């Protein structure tokens, strides 16, 4: 039985064959789960669909006692999970990819890539069927035979892509690979011979890692903007917790506090299960501190304190809940301001208009999104403000009014309101000031509707 | 009144502000913001608000605050899901001495808001000297460690030409004050340009005549000026 065989053929050979429909989605999910688990070997893991994984172990193998031990350990781990895997360690991604499917070598010694792929069949190049067939007809059966000939021959006969593939498979050119997770700028990790199951231990390990990370940051003269802690459980599950700061930080106490806030606020706490066997801290975004020297200028220190406070609150409540407002250039009251998370943008400032001296506020201090429907119970003139209106089952008597202020729909924007609005500022008999509007006009196709949009001070 | 309020509020401490009725929440909130504005010494203001207040009485609208005199650049809004989150965030903010003032607005009477909680907040605020103004939208007074307790409602503005509503006006009464007798009441108007409250108590508050009242800042007992 081989892959790609038709079902009828297979049944002919094995009459009582068990047949299952291919579950490509399930396979992809499994592959992704394995990739997640492989993150413990190295943070640079790439999925090579449909059934392969590429792990960049540059500089990682010594942690596992050498390449051979790493390979063996990995295979055993997979076996325990009920998976049979073939693994190859080679100098280049495509070399390993070809060898694992067509070769018999497990570990290619450094610099041996060209030699290792010589005996592989040309099928290892994964060329289009027609090109593959042409090569076979020309009597070229192995990669070695191709490599012996000048590459411009193939470039002319086939395509540049083919010669590139040939160079890559020999480890002579590096393909651009897309890791499944962003590669951290800097990371530190700790492996535990005995998995740790107590949260206090995990926290202590986190603190140690943090101090290591911060000293690395000092070496590079950088500050962290985004840090991620990954907790690797023995059963393969990985839990990741990320924090963000508004300014580059490299004080362990500040970063640790952010993590504590975040961990405290989790609705589903980090569960050690049978224990963590590895914890990694990685920095995904770092900025140089040069621009933010730790000055003794009071203003600077104040800004930093505010930024740290915002980062702590964001870690606890979520970045979208700690916000500041920027002005937008539009007449649409619903779009006149934009909320931005402080954690991402601590110093952003817009130019807010200076209110005209002596004028009362023309915009409410609180606004209803969406505007609330009100019922008009008494109007004097059809085009004027109402004299009485009902909102939430209570009637309000208008004593003073100003308007209308006409706001036209911004039809060129998606999602803008579609009827001209006439806004009125009104004050009721109790002194409360409302911002109401009429959508549409009398005498049109549809009757106008009244809404309460905001409340003034 | 300005001097009295300003002097009384600039130092750390917890101050409670109640809305006369639910419908007065926007007025009370705006009054609180103007107090914070005066007490904050040009530093950032942190406003911690429970989500439900926004749903019920309207979300914070930056252009409107700008017109009250608070540049939105100085405002950090913290939206909290529930009472415990509100109190926790408020305490955190009140501990940070770089903050100018903290406005905290839970909804109703959260279970965790009790005498102990208010004492914690009050202590945090005293230590950092960051005034903490607690807006109690839809809440009933409970025993608390607050230094002062206010009740704020909307008041008729002194109207402009053509019966147009004028500057923000509030009915303010002092329900409790640690250092002097409570029970005083003012009607004040907020003058954004000068950042002061003007006392308009003696003007007939229900007037529709449109006359512009311009009263001097009234002299209230100076005793309040130095109290914390």
HADDOCK unambig.tbl for C-alpha pairs under 7 A between the chains (distance, minus, plus):
assign (segid A and resid 302 and name CA) (segid B and resid 98 and name CA) 5.17 0.50 0.50
assign (segid A and resid 305 and name CA) (segid B and resid 98 and name CA) 6.41 0.50 0.50
assign (segid A and resid 306 and name CA) (segid B and resid 98 and name CA) 6.42 0.50 0.50
assign (segid A and resid 306 and name CA) (segid B and resid 99 and name CA) 6.94 0.50 0.50
assign (segid A and resid 309 and name CA) (segid B and resid 93 and name CA) 6.85 0.50 0.50
assign (segid A and resid 313 and name CA) (segid B and resid 89 and name CA) 6.64 0.50 0.50
assign (segid A and resid 321 and name CA) (segid B and resid 78 and name CA) 5.60 0.50 0.50
assign (segid A and resid 321 and name CA) (segid B and resid 79 and name CA) 4.89 0.50 0.50
assign (segid A and resid 321 and name CA) (segid B and resid 80 and name CA) 7.00 0.50 0.50
assign (segid A and resid 322 and name CA) (segid B and resid 76 and name CA) 6.87 0.50 0.50
assign (segid A and resid 322 and name CA) (segid B and resid 77 and name CA) 5.77 0.50 0.50
assign (segid A and resid 322 and name CA) (segid B and resid 78 and name CA) 4.48 0.50 0.50
assign (segid A and resid 322 and name CA) (segid B and resid 79 and name CA) 6.40 0.50 0.50
assign (segid A and resid 323 and name CA) (segid B and resid 76 and name CA) 5.83 0.50 0.50
assign (segid A and resid 323 and name CA) (segid B and resid 77 and name CA) 5.26 0.50 0.50
assign (segid A and resid 323 and name CA) (segid B and resid 78 and name CA) 6.42 0.50 0.50
assign (segid A and resid 324 and name CA) (segid B and resid 75 and name CA) 6.31 0.50 0.50
assign (segid A and resid 324 and name CA) (segid B and resid 76 and name CA) 5.09 0.50 0.50
assign (segid A and resid 324 and name CA) (segid B and resid 77 and name CA) 6.08 0.50 0.50
assign (segid A and resid 325 and name CA) (segid B and resid 62 and name CA) 6.48 0.50 0.50
assign (segid A and resid 325 and name CA) (segid B and resid 72 and name CA) 6.02 0.50 0.50
assign (segid A and resid 325 and name CA) (segid B and resid 73 and name CA) 6.93 0.50 0.50
assign (segid A and resid 337 and name CA) (segid B and resid 62 and name CA) 6.65 0.50 0.50
assign (segid A and resid 349 and name CA) (segid B and resid 73 and name CA) 5.82 0.50 0.50
assign (segid A and resid 355 and name CA) (segid B and resid 67 and name CA) 5.65 0.50 0.50
assign (segid A and resid 357 and name CA) (segid B and resid 193 and name CA) 6.23 0.50 0.50
assign (segid A and resid 360 and name CA) (segid B and resid 166 and name CA) 5.51 0.50 0.50
assign (segid A and resid 360 and name CA) (segid B and resid 167 and name CA) 4.59 0.50 0.50
assign (segid A and resid 361 and name CA) (segid B and resid 64 and name CA) 6.67 0.50 0.50
assign (segid A and resid 361 and name CA) (segid B and resid 67 and name CA) 5.14 0.50 0.50
assign (segid A and resid 361 and name CA) (segid B and resid 68 and name CA) 6.56 0.50 0.50
assign (segid A and resid 363 and name CA) (segid B and resid 63 and name CA) 6.41 0.50 0.50
assign (segid A and resid 363 and name CA) (segid B and resid 64 and name CA) 4.62 0.50 0.50
assign (segid A and resid 364 and name CA) (segid B and resid 61 and name CA) 6.95 0.50 0.50
assign (segid A and resid 364 and name CA) (segid B and resid 64 and name CA) 4.76 0.50 0.50
assign (segid A and resid 365 and name CA) (segid B and resid 60 and name CA) 6.27 0.50 0.50
assign (segid A and resid 365 and name CA) (segid B and resid 61 and name CA) 5.12 0.50 0.50
assign (segid A and resid 365 and name CA) (segid B and resid 64 and name CA) 4.19 0.50 0.50
assign (segid A and resid 365 and name CA) (segid B and resid 65 and name CA) 5.32 0.50 0.50
assign (segid A and resid 366 and name CA) (segid B and resid 26 and name CA) 6.80 0.50 0.50
assign (segid A and resid 366 and name CA) (segid B and resid 58 and name CA) 4.91 0.50 0.50
assign (segid A and resid 366 and name CA) (segid B and resid 59 and name CA) 5.08 0.50 0.50
assign (segid A and resid 366 and name CA) (segid B and resid 60 and name CA) 4.75 0.50 0.50
assign (segid A and resid 366 and name CA) (segid B and resid 61 and name CA) 4.97 0.50 0.50
assign (segid A and resid 367 and name CA) (segid B and resid 58 and name CA) 4.56 0.50 0.50
assign (segid A and resid 367 and name CA) (segid B and resid 59 and name CA) 5.05 0.50 0.50
assign (segid A and resid 367 and name CA) (segid B and resid 60 and name CA) 6.49 0.50 0.50
assign (segid A and resid 367 and name CA) (segid B and resid 61 and name CA) 5.83 0.50 0.50
assign (segid A and resid 368 and name CA) (segid B and resid 58 and name CA) 4.51 0.50 0.50
assign (segid A and resid 368 and name CA) (segid B and resid 59 and name CA) 6.09 0.50 0.50
assign (segid A and resid 400 and name CA) (segid B and resid 163 and name CA) 5.40 0.50 0.50
assign (segid A and resid 400 and name CA) (segid B and resid 164 and name CA) 5.76 0.50 0.50
assign (segid A and resid 400 and name CA) (segid B and resid 165 and name CA) 5.90 0.50 0.50
assign (segid A and resid 401 and name CA) (segid B and resid 163 and name CA) 6.33 0.50 0.50
assign (segid A and resid 401 and name CA) (segid B and resid 164 and name CA) 5.17 0.50 0.50
assign (segid A and resid 401 and name CA) (segid B and resid 165 and name CA) 6.29 0.50 0.50
assign (segid A and resid 402 and name CA) (segid B and resid 164 and name CA) 4.78 0.50 0.50
assign (segid A and resid 402 and name CA) (segid B and resid 165 and name CA) 6.88 0.50 0.50
assign (segid A and resid 426 and name CA) (segid B and resid 165 and name CA) 6.65 0.50 0.50
assign (segid A and resid 427 and name CA) (segid B and resid 165 and name CA) 6.21 0.50 0.50
assign (segid A and resid 430 and name CA) (segid B and resid 154 and name CA) 6.88 0.50 0.50
assign (segid A and resid 430 and name CA) (segid B and resid 155 and name CA) 6.70 0.50 0.50
assign (segid A and resid 430 and name CA) (segid B and resid 156 and name CA) 6.99 0.50 0.50
assign (segid A and resid 431 and name CA) (segid B and resid 154 and name CA) 5.20 0.50 0.50
assign (segid A and resid 431 and name CA) (segid B and resid 155 and name CA) 4.39 0.50 0.50
assign (segid A and resid 431 and name CA) (segid B and resid 156 and name CA) 4.07 0.50 0.50
assign (segid A and resid 431 and name CA) (segid B and resid 157 and name CA) 6.90 0.50 0.50
assign (segid A and resid 432 and name CA) (segid B and resid 154 and name CA) 5.32 0.50 0.50
assign (segid A and resid 432 and name CA) (segid B and resid 155 and name CA) 6.83 0.50 0.50
assign (segid A and resid 454 and name CA) (segid B and resid 58 and name CA) 6.67 0.50 0.50
assign (segid A and resid 455 and name CA) (segid B and resid 26 and name CA) 6.28 0.50 0.50
assign (segid A and resid 456 and name CA) (segid B and resid 26 and name CA) 6.71 0.50 0.50
assign (segid A and resid 457 and name CA) (segid B and resid 26 and name CA) 5.78 0.50 0.50
assign (segid A and resid 457 and name CA) (segid B and resid 27 and name CA) 4.47 0.50 0.50
assign (segid A and resid 457 and name CA) (segid B and resid 30 and name CA) 5.28 0.50 0.50
assign (segid A and resid 457 and name CA) (segid B and resid 168 and name CA) 5.38 0.50 0.50
